Amino acid sequence: MIEIKEIEQILDYYKKRIKKNKFKLILIYIKDYYRKFKNYIFSILRFFQRTQEFTKVRYNRIWNKTDLKIFYDPENTNNCSIHSYKDSFFLSSNALSTRIHQYLVINKINELKPNSVLEVGCGQGFQLLLLSRLYPEINFFGIDQSDEGIMFAKKFAQKKIIEEELTKPLKYNFNNSETQNINYSIQDAKKLEFESNSIDLIFTNLALEQMDNIKFEVLSEIKRVSSKYIVLIEPFKDLNNSGIKYLHHSSKQYFNLKYNELVDENYAIVDYQKNFPSQISLNYGLLVLKKL
């Protein structure tokens, strides 16, 4: 069961680290809205089409430059944006959403108790590393098309100690020992190298967001490989259909399905939640599917 108080504790940790300034907030909002509108117009004029190669090149560049300590620093004003929660608007580090996503996945693993877990689109693998230190009895697998991401993930997994700065404010005891229960590999999400019904729980965390052009092939593979559950934390279309969210979601050609469009004769929805703190330009939901 997802605890709102846990989410709000994460929210408070990040929200309080950035000074409140209404004028700055309004100015950033205007600039952001203008930028998203401009990108939306350019995407139409330039006939932008997302491809796997475009995404791979982009994320190879991002993962090669991302410093996790800087990213998770709650006081890093170069990595902040306007967020909203319960009709309030505030500046916060972009790591706020990432921390909430980590909490949501941990919560679902506690609830569903899988023996094996696969993350499709694991990027740098940091979320899986945290999970592996929390659940040494579970076999974890992470796949991504980014060789830079997988290379970082394998190297980082060799660290015995995860610095406190990389786990705050999550209140879990992460084991400090070299990771033995993760297997990272470079794979194409359209053709997963796993047997059918071989993984208890498969999850994505804003990975399908980048795969709209291949979403049906990827979803088919995820459903084939899962033996029990699928957990998706994604910017579903129905959560981004107006205002600045629509402009951003549409111009980037993000995941363009409503949450209930993932149901079929083999999978049913067992949980769907959407009222989480998020950036004003992109909302996300948590969807849990169970194999029938």
Phi, psi and chi 1 to 4 in degrees:
 res  aa     phi    psi   chi1   chi2   chi3   chi4
   1 MET       -  126.1 -176.4   70.5  179.3      -
   2 ILE   -73.6  127.8  -67.4  172.0      -      -
   3 GLU   -96.9  117.7  -63.3  -73.6  -15.2      -
   4 ILE   -61.1  -36.3  -63.1  -59.8      -      -
   5 LYS   -63.0  -34.2   66.1  176.9 -177.2  178.9
   6 GLU   -66.5  -42.7  -62.9  -74.8  -16.4      -
   7 ILE   -64.9  -40.7  -69.6  174.5      -      -
   8 GLU   -71.8  -25.2  -68.0 -175.1  -14.6      -
   9 GLN   -68.8  -40.4  -74.9  174.2   -1.2      -
  10 ILE   -63.8  -43.5  -62.4  171.9      -      -
  11 LEU   -57.9  -48.3  169.6   63.9      -      -
  12 ASP   -61.9  -38.6  -71.5  -18.5      -      -
  13 TYR   -58.7  -44.5  175.0   77.8      -      -
  14 TYR   -82.9  -38.6  -78.6   99.6      -      -
  15 LYS   -63.0  -37.6 -174.5  177.2  178.5 -179.5
  16 LYS   -76.9  -12.0  -68.6  177.4  179.8  177.7
  17 ARG   -86.3  -13.7  -64.1  -48.9 -166.2  -81.0
  18 ILE  -109.7  126.0  -55.9  -67.0      -      -
  19 LYS   -61.8  141.4  -68.4 -178.3  179.2  179.1
  20 LYS   -80.0  133.2  -62.8  178.0  177.1   63.2
  21 ASN  -155.7  102.4 -174.6  -41.8      -      -
  22 LYS   -61.3  -39.8  -72.0 -174.1  177.9 -179.2
  23 PHE   -63.9  -44.5  177.2   75.7      -      -
  24 LYS   -62.7  -38.7 -177.1  178.7  179.7 -180.0
  25 LEU   -61.5  -46.3 -166.3   71.5      -      -
  26 ILE   -64.5  -42.3  -66.7  171.3      -      -
  27 LEU   -63.2  -44.0 -175.3   61.5      -      -
  28 ILE   -64.4  -39.3  -67.6  174.8      -      -
  29 TYR   -62.3  -44.9  179.8   82.0      -      -
  30 ILE   -62.9  -45.4  -66.9  171.8      -      -
  31 LYS   -63.3  -41.3  -72.6 -177.2  176.9  179.6
  32 ASP   -67.2  -42.4 -162.4   24.5      -      -
  33 TYR   -63.0  -42.7 -150.8  112.0      -      -
  34 TYR   -63.1  -43.1  169.3   74.0      -      -
  35 ARG   -64.4  -42.1 -175.4  163.9   53.8 -111.2
  36 LYS   -67.7  -37.7  -62.7  -61.4 -170.9  -68.9
  37 PHE   -65.8  -43.0  179.3   75.7      -      -
  38 LYS   -62.4  -43.8 -177.2  176.1   67.6  173.9
  39 ASN   -63.7  -35.5  -69.9  -18.5      -      -
  40 TYR   -64.5  -46.0  173.1   72.4      -      -
  41 ILE   -63.7  -44.6  -63.4  -60.1      -      -
  42 PHE   -63.1  -36.8  -77.7  175.2      -      -
  43 SER   -64.0  -32.2   70.6      -      -      -
  44 ILE   -75.4  -47.4  -64.8  173.9      -      -
  45 LEU   -65.9  -33.7  -64.4  177.3      -      -
  46 ARG   -93.4    1.3  -65.1  173.7  179.7  175.1
  47 PHE    53.4   46.9  -58.6  101.3      -      -
  48 PHE   -60.2  130.6  170.6   67.2      -      -
  49 GLN  -130.4  119.3  -66.6  -67.4  -38.7      -
  50 ARG   -70.0  136.4 -179.7  175.9  -69.5  -80.1
  51 THR  -129.7  163.8   65.2      -      -      -
  52 GLN   -62.3  -39.6  -88.9 -171.6  -79.2      -
  53 GLU   -65.3  -41.0 -175.6   61.2   24.2      -
  54 PHE   -57.9  -47.5  168.9   85.4      -      -
  55 THR   -66.0  -41.2  -57.3      -      -      -
  56 LYS   -62.4  -47.6 -179.7  177.4 -179.3  178.9
  57 VAL   -62.6  -43.3  169.9      -      -      -
  58 ARG   -61.4  -46.0 -177.9  171.9 -175.5  -91.8
  59 TYR   -79.6  -25.8  -85.0   89.9      -      -
  60 ASN   -60.0  -40.2  -91.3  -21.5      -      -
  61 ARG   -68.4  -43.1 -176.6  174.1   65.7 -108.5
  62 ILE   -66.6  -49.0  -69.3  173.5      -      -
  63 TRP   -66.0  -26.8  -61.1  141.9      -      -
  64 ASN   -71.6  -21.5 -167.6   38.2      -      -
  65 LYS  -109.9  -16.0  -66.1 -178.7  178.6  179.7
  66 THR   -70.0  126.8  -60.2      -      -      -
  67 ASP  -105.9  115.1 -175.4  -49.0      -      -
  68 LEU   -62.7  -37.4  -69.2  176.8      -      -
  69 LYS   -63.6  -40.6  -73.7 -173.5  177.8  179.7
  70 ILE   -68.6  -42.3  -66.9  175.4      -      -
  71 PHE   -60.9  -43.3  177.0   77.2      -      -
  72 TYR   -86.3   -1.8  -75.5  108.8      -      -
  73 ASP   -66.0  115.0 -179.1   -0.5      -      -
  74 PRO   -68.5  -14.3   26.8  -35.6      -      -
  75 GLU  -103.3    7.7  -62.6  179.3    0.3      -
  76 ASN   -77.7  101.1  179.5   14.0      -      -
  77 THR   -74.5  -12.0   54.7      -      -      -
  78 ASN   -81.7   -8.6  -67.7  -38.1      -      -
  79 ASN  -125.6   45.6 -179.8   43.7      -      -
  80 CYS  -129.0  159.9   72.6      -      -      -
  81 SER  -155.7  174.0   59.9      -      -      -
  82 ILE   -78.1  130.6  -58.7  176.2      -      -
  83 HIS  -117.6  165.3  -70.0   64.9      -      -
  84 SER  -138.0  150.3   64.0      -      -      -
  85 TYR  -162.6  124.5 -177.9   61.6      -      -
  86 LYS    50.9   49.9  -67.4 -176.4  175.5  179.3
  87 ASP    67.6   13.6  -62.1  -36.5      -      -
  88 SER  -111.4  150.0   67.6      -      -      -
  89 PHE  -121.0  140.1  -63.3   85.7      -      -
  90 PHE  -160.6  158.1   52.8   90.6      -      -
  91 LEU   -86.7  139.0  -77.7  173.7      -      -
  92 SER  -155.4  155.9  170.4      -      -      -
  93 SER   -57.3  144.0  163.7      -      -      -
  94 ASN   -68.2  -10.5  -67.1  -33.2      -      -
  95 ALA   -70.9  -14.8      -      -      -      -
  96 LEU   -54.0  -52.4  166.5   61.2      -      -
  97 SER   -62.9  -39.8  -66.0      -      -      -
  98 THR   -61.8  -42.4  -55.8      -      -      -
  99 ARG   -63.7  -40.2  -77.1  -64.1 -168.5 -140.7
 100 ILE   -65.4  -40.0  -67.8  173.2      -      -
 101 HIS   -59.8  -42.3  -60.9  167.2      -      -
 102 GLN   -62.3  -42.8  -70.4  164.5   -4.7      -
 103 TYR   -61.2  -42.9  164.3   74.9      -      -
 104 LEU   -62.8  -41.5  -66.3  175.3      -      -
 105 VAL   -67.3  -44.0  173.4      -      -      -
 106 ILE   -58.6  -44.0  -69.8  170.8      -      -
 107 ASN   -59.8  -42.8 -178.5  -82.2      -      -
 108 LYS   -71.4  -33.9  -74.3  -56.4  170.3 -175.7
 109 ILE   -66.4  -40.8  -71.2  178.3      -      -
 110 ASN   -60.0  -38.2  -75.8  -22.2      -      -
 111 GLU   -77.3  -42.5  177.1 -175.1  -27.5      -
 112 LEU   -93.5  -18.5  -57.9  175.0      -      -
 113 LYS    51.9   58.5  -57.2 -173.5 -174.9  -37.1
 114 PRO   -78.2  158.0   31.5  -36.5      -      -
 115 ASN   -95.3  -19.6  -67.9  -43.5      -      -
 116 SER  -141.5  142.6   55.0      -      -      -
 117 VAL  -138.0  135.0  173.1      -      -      -
 118 LEU  -122.1  130.5  164.2   65.3      -      -
 119 GLU  -104.3  119.9 -179.2  178.2    9.3      -
 120 VAL   -91.1  120.4  172.8      -      -      -
 121 GLY    81.0   56.8      -      -      -      -
 122 CYS   -82.6   -8.5   66.8      -      -      -
 123 GLY    59.1 -124.3      -      -      -      -
 124 GLN   -78.6   -3.2  -71.9 -179.7  -51.2      -
 125 GLY    77.6    8.7      -      -      -      -
 126 PHE   -68.3  -38.1 -177.3   63.2      -      -
 127 GLN   -62.9  -42.1  178.4  158.1  -90.9      -
 128 LEU   -64.8  -35.2  -85.9 -176.6      -      -
 129 LEU   -62.2  -45.0  179.3   61.2      -      -
 130 LEU   -60.0  -43.4  -68.1 -178.7      -      -
 131 LEU   -63.7  -40.6  -66.6  172.2      -      -
 132 SER   -65.7  -33.0   73.4      -      -      -
 133 ARG   -76.2  -21.6  -61.5  -67.7  176.4   87.9
 134 LEU   -88.8  -31.4 -160.9   55.9      -      -
 135 TYR  -128.6   76.1  -54.6  101.1      -      -
 136 PRO   -65.4  -14.9   22.2  -32.8      -      -
 137 GLU   -87.6   -9.3   73.9  -76.9    2.4      -
 138 ILE   -97.3  141.4  -63.7  176.8      -      -
 139 ASN   -89.0  120.5  -67.8  -43.1      -      -
 140 PHE  -109.0  143.7  -69.8   96.8      -      -
 141 PHE  -132.3  139.2  -58.0   87.1      -      -
 142 GLY  -132.3  130.7      -      -      -      -
 143 ILE  -126.4  147.8   70.5  103.0      -      -
 144 ASP  -158.4  152.6 -158.7  -77.1      -      -
 145 GLN   -83.1  -10.7   69.5  168.3  -13.3      -
 146 SER   -83.5  114.0  167.2      -      -      -
 147 ASP   -67.7  -31.4   48.3   -8.0      -      -
 148 GLU   -64.8  -42.3  -71.1  -73.3  -15.4      -
 149 GLY   -63.7  -47.6      -      -      -      -
 150 ILE   -66.5  -37.5  -64.8  -60.8      -      -
 151 MET   -62.0  -44.4 -178.6  172.9   63.8      -
 152 PHE   -63.2  -43.8  179.3   94.4      -      -
 153 ALA   -59.3  -46.2      -      -      -      -
 154 LYS   -64.5  -39.5  -70.4 -179.4  176.1  179.6
 155 LYS   -69.0  -44.2 -177.7  178.4  179.5 -179.9
 156 PHE   -67.5  -31.5 -155.9   78.5      -      -
 157 ALA   -64.9  -17.8      -      -      -      -
 158 GLN   -78.9  -13.1  -63.4  172.6    6.3      -
 159 LYS   -69.1  135.8  -63.4 -174.2   65.7  170.1
 160 LYS   -82.6  -35.0  -70.0 -172.6  176.5 -179.4
 161 ILE  -113.5  127.9  -63.2  176.0      -      -
 162 ILE   -97.9  117.7  -58.7  176.7      -      -
 163 GLU   -58.8  147.0  -65.0   89.5  -21.6      -
 164 GLU   -58.8  -33.1 -171.4  179.1    6.7      -
 165 GLU   -61.0  -23.3  -58.6   96.9  -61.8      -
 166 LEU   -90.3   -2.0  -62.0  179.9      -      -
 167 THR  -122.9  -17.9   62.1      -      -      -
 168 LYS   -59.7  144.1  -72.1 -178.2  177.9  178.5
 169 PRO   -97.0   23.5   37.6  -35.0      -      -
 170 LEU   -62.7  131.8  -63.7  174.8      -      -
 171 LYS  -103.5   67.0  -63.6 -178.9  178.5  179.4
 172 TYR  -132.2  156.6  -57.0  100.3      -      -
 173 ASN   -95.1   97.5  -66.6  -40.8      -      -
 174 PHE   -84.8  124.2  -62.2   99.9      -      -
 175 ASN   -63.5  136.9  -63.9  -35.9      -      -
 176 ASN  -100.8   85.3  -75.5  -39.3      -      -
 177 SER  -156.3  153.6   58.9      -      -      -
 178 GLU   -59.2  132.2 -171.6  173.2  -24.4      -
 179 THR   -69.6  129.4  -57.7      -      -      -
 180 GLN  -117.4  -10.9  -58.6  -67.3  -29.0      -
 181 ASN  -113.9   28.9   57.3  -30.6      -      -
 182 ILE  -124.4  140.6  -58.5 -178.3      -      -
 183 ASN  -124.7  113.7 -176.7  -70.3      -      -
 184 TYR   -99.2  142.7  -67.0  111.3      -      -
 185 SER  -153.2  150.8   58.6      -      -      -
 186 ILE   -82.2  117.9  -59.5  170.5      -      -
 187 GLN  -143.6  158.9  -69.0 -169.1   33.5      -
 188 ASP   -91.3  121.1 -173.9  -20.8      -      -
 189 ALA   -63.5  -17.2      -      -      -      -
 190 LYS   -77.0  -14.2  -58.2 -163.9  -50.8  -60.1
 191 LYS  -145.9   74.6 -163.5  172.0 -176.7  179.4
 192 LEU   -68.0  137.7  -64.4  175.3      -      -
 193 GLU   -91.5   56.7  -61.4  170.3   16.8      -
 194 PHE  -135.6  150.7  -63.7   91.6      -      -
 195 GLU   -69.0  154.8  -62.6  -69.0  -29.5      -
 196 SER   -62.2  142.0  -62.3      -      -      -
 197 ASN    56.3   37.4  -57.5  -56.3      -      -
 198 SER  -105.8  -12.3   60.9      -      -      -
 199 ILE  -122.7  127.6  -56.1  -68.1      -      -
 200 ASP   -63.1  -44.1  -70.8  -14.2      -      -
 201 LEU  -138.1  126.8 -173.6  152.8      -      -
 202 ILE  -116.6  133.6  -59.6  178.1      -      -
 203 PHE  -134.5  156.5   77.1   92.7      -      -
 204 THR  -128.4  148.1   67.0      -      -      -
 205 ASN  -130.8   93.7 -175.8   -4.6      -      -
 206 LEU    54.2   34.3  -56.2 -171.8      -      -
 207 ALA   -97.0  -43.9      -      -      -      -
 208 LEU   -61.7  -25.4  -69.7  177.4      -      -
 209 GLU   -47.0  -40.7  168.8 -166.8  -89.1      -
 210 GLN   -92.7    5.2  -56.0  -71.3  -29.9      -
 211 MET  -121.6   28.3  -58.6 -178.3 -168.7      -
 212 ASP   -59.1  -35.1 -172.8   61.6      -      -
 213 ASN   -69.5  -17.8   56.2  -53.4      -      -
 214 ILE  -127.2   19.5   55.9  171.9      -      -
 215 LYS   -58.8  -38.5   58.4 -179.2  177.3  -72.2
 216 PHE   -71.1  -38.5  -65.6  114.3      -      -
 217 GLU   -65.5  -42.4  -62.9   98.8  -44.7      -
 218 VAL   -66.7  -46.0  174.7      -      -      -
 219 LEU   -62.3  -37.7  -74.5  167.7      -      -
 220 SER   -61.8  -41.7  176.9      -      -      -
 221 GLU   -68.2  -42.4  -80.7  -67.3  -87.9      -
 222 ILE   -60.5  -43.7  -70.7  174.3      -      -
 223 LYS   -68.1  -31.8  -70.2  179.0  175.5 -178.7
 224 ARG   -68.5  -43.9  175.7 -174.9   68.1   80.7
 225 VAL   -79.0  -32.1  172.9      -      -      -
 226 SER   -66.8  138.6  171.2      -      -      -
 227 SER  -102.6  -18.4   62.9      -      -      -
 228 LYS  -138.6  -58.3  -65.0  179.9 -179.6  178.8
 229 TYR  -133.3  152.7  -63.1  101.1      -      -
 230 ILE  -129.5  128.3  -63.2  170.6      -      -
 231 VAL  -119.1  120.5  176.7      -      -      -
 232 LEU  -120.5  121.8  -54.9  176.3      -      -
 233 ILE  -110.0  100.1  -59.1  172.5      -      -
 234 GLU  -144.7  158.4  -62.8  -67.4  -15.5      -
 235 PRO   -83.9   74.8   33.3  -35.6      -      -
 236 PHE   -58.5  148.8  -61.5  106.0      -      -
 237 LYS   -56.3  -40.2 -179.6  179.9  178.6 -179.2
 238 ASP   -68.9  -12.4   46.0  -58.3      -      -
 239 LEU   -96.7   -2.9  -58.0  178.5      -      -
 240 ASN  -138.6   48.2  -63.5  -80.2      -      -
 241 ASN  -109.1   15.5   55.3   10.8      -      -
 242 SER  -154.8  159.1   62.9      -      -      -
 243 GLY    58.3 -146.2      -      -      -      -
 244 ILE   -63.9  -30.1 -168.9  171.8      -      -
 245 LYS   -64.6  -43.7  -68.9 -178.9  175.9   64.0
 246 TYR   -63.1  -44.4  171.2   78.5      -      -
 247 LEU   -58.4  -46.2  -64.9  174.1      -      -
 248 HIS   -70.9  -47.9 -175.3   51.6      -      -
 249 HIS   -60.5  -42.7 -169.4  -86.2      -      -
 250 SER   -72.6  -45.0  179.5      -      -      -
 251 SER   -65.4  -32.0   66.8      -      -      -
 252 LYS   -87.6   -5.7  -64.6  -66.3 -175.4 -179.7
 253 GLN    53.4   52.0  -66.1 -174.5    3.0      -
 254 TYR   -76.4  174.6  -76.5  157.3      -      -
 255 PHE   -47.1  115.6 -171.4   60.2      -      -
 256 ASN  -109.5   48.1 -161.4   28.1      -      -
 257 LEU  -128.7  146.5  -71.9  178.2      -      -
 258 LYS   -77.3  155.7  -61.7  177.3 -178.9  178.7
 259 TYR   -58.7  -36.8   79.9   94.7      -      -
 260 ASN   -81.1   -1.9   54.8    5.2      -      -
 261 GLU   -84.0   -0.4  -68.0 -179.8  -56.2      -
 262 LEU   -94.6   -3.8  -78.7   82.5      -      -
 263 VAL   -76.8  142.5  175.2      -      -      -
 264 ASP  -148.3 -168.6   59.3   26.4      -      -
 265 GLU   -68.4  -14.0   65.8  -84.8    9.6      -
 266 ASN  -106.0  -12.5  -63.7  -44.6      -      -
 267 TYR  -135.2  138.8  -78.7   89.3      -      -
 268 ALA  -123.9  151.3      -      -      -      -
 269 ILE   -78.4  127.1  -65.4  173.2      -      -
 270 VAL  -112.5  -12.4  -67.6      -      -      -
 271 ASP  -162.0  140.2 -167.3   12.8      -      -
 272 TYR  -150.0  122.6  176.1   63.5      -      -
 273 GLN  -136.0  149.6  -59.8 -170.3   45.0      -
 274 LYS  -144.0   -8.1   58.5 -177.4  179.4  179.2
 275 ASN   -93.1   71.1  -63.7  -44.2      -      -
 276 PHE  -115.8  157.6  -54.7  115.1      -      -
 277 PRO   -58.4  136.5  -24.3   34.6      -      -
 278 SER  -154.0  163.9   65.4      -      -      -
 279 GLN   -65.4  148.1  -63.9 -179.0   30.4      -
 280 ILE   -68.3  -18.1   60.8  166.5      -      -
 281 SER   -94.3   -5.5   58.4      -      -      -
 282 LEU  -159.6  122.4 -167.1   68.7      -      -
 283 ASN  -107.0  156.7 -158.9    1.0      -      -
 284 TYR  -139.9  160.4   60.8   90.1      -      -
 285 GLY  -132.4  166.4      -      -      -      -
 286 LEU  -111.4  119.5  168.0   71.2      -      -
 287 LEU  -120.8  130.9  175.4   67.8      -      -
 288 VAL  -118.8  122.5 -178.0      -      -      -
 289 LEU  -110.3  142.6  -60.3  172.0      -      -
 290 LYS  -119.2  136.2 -178.1  177.8 -179.5  179.3
 291 LYS   -73.9  132.8 -159.7  158.7 -162.1  172.5
 292 LEU   -84.6      -  -58.2  174.7      -      -
